[in-house]
Amino acid sequence: MAISIRQHEIGIANGQVRVPGSVVRNAFPGSARDYIVEIKDGGRLRITAQPASDFASGTPVCSRCRALLS
């Protein structure tokens, strides 16, 4: 099954584990941080986060998301 999750509905934190992964890329194009996080199965998530968050490449993080399945 394929699902689609809007990237601004994915959060990033280094606290409670929900979907563990590690930061592959951290960019700051202006109004928000743009991350690529690789999760355990090798998949990658693109995450848009507040500018105050600043996780370096290689940092273990967890992602949480809200998705609607139909």
matplotlib code that plots the C-alpha trace (Angstrom):
import matplotlib.pyplot as plt

x = [0.0, 1.3, 0.4, 0.9, 1.8, 2.1, 5.6, 4.5, 2.4, 5.6, 7.5, 11.0, 12.4, 15.0, 12.7, 10.0, 10.6, 7.8, 9.6, 13.3, 15.8, 18.8, 19.2, 20.7, 20.4, 19.6, 19.0, 17.8, 16.3, 14.7, 11.5, 11.9, 14.4, 14.2, 15.4, 15.8, 15.6, 16.4, 14.2, 15.0, 13.8, 15.9, 13.0, 13.4, 11.1, 11.3, 10.4, 9.8, 10.4, 10.6, 13.9, 14.7, 15.2, 18.8, 19.7, 23.1, 23.5, 23.9, 21.9, 19.5, 15.9, 12.4, 9.6, 5.9, 3.2, -0.5, -1.8, -5.3, -5.8, -8.8]
y = [0.0, 3.5, 6.5, 10.1, 12.4, 16.2, 17.1, 19.9, 17.3, 15.5, 16.6, 16.0, 15.7, 13.8, 12.7, 10.0, 7.4, 7.0, 6.5, 6.3, 7.5, 9.7, 13.1, 12.8, 16.4, 19.7, 22.8, 26.3, 27.8, 30.8, 30.5, 26.9, 24.1, 21.3, 17.9, 14.5, 11.7, 8.1, 5.6, 2.1, 0.4, 2.6, 4.9, 8.6, 11.3, 15.0, 17.1, 20.8, 22.2, 25.5, 27.4, 27.0, 23.2, 22.5, 18.8, 18.0, 15.3, 11.9, 12.9, 10.2, 11.6, 10.4, 11.5, 11.7, 12.2, 12.6, 10.8, 10.1, 6.8, 6.2]
z = [0.0, -0.8, 1.4, 1.0, 3.9, 3.5, 4.5, 6.8, 8.8, 9.8, 12.9, 14.0, 17.5, 19.5, 22.2, 22.3, 19.6, 17.0, 13.7, 14.4, 11.7, 11.2, 9.5, 6.0, 5.0, 6.8, 4.7, 5.7, 2.5, 4.4, 6.4, 7.6, 7.9, 5.3, 6.4, 4.7, 7.4, 6.6, 8.5, 9.6, 6.4, 4.2, 3.2, 3.4, 4.7, 3.7, 6.7, 6.9, 10.5, 12.4, 11.9, 15.6, 15.2, 14.0, 13.8, 12.1, 9.5, 11.3, 14.3, 15.4, 15.5, 15.6, 13.3, 14.0, 11.5, 11.0, 8.0, 6.6, 4.9, 2.7]

ax = plt.figure().add_subplot(projection="3d")
ax.plot(x, y, z, "-o")
ax.set_aspect("equal")
plt.show()
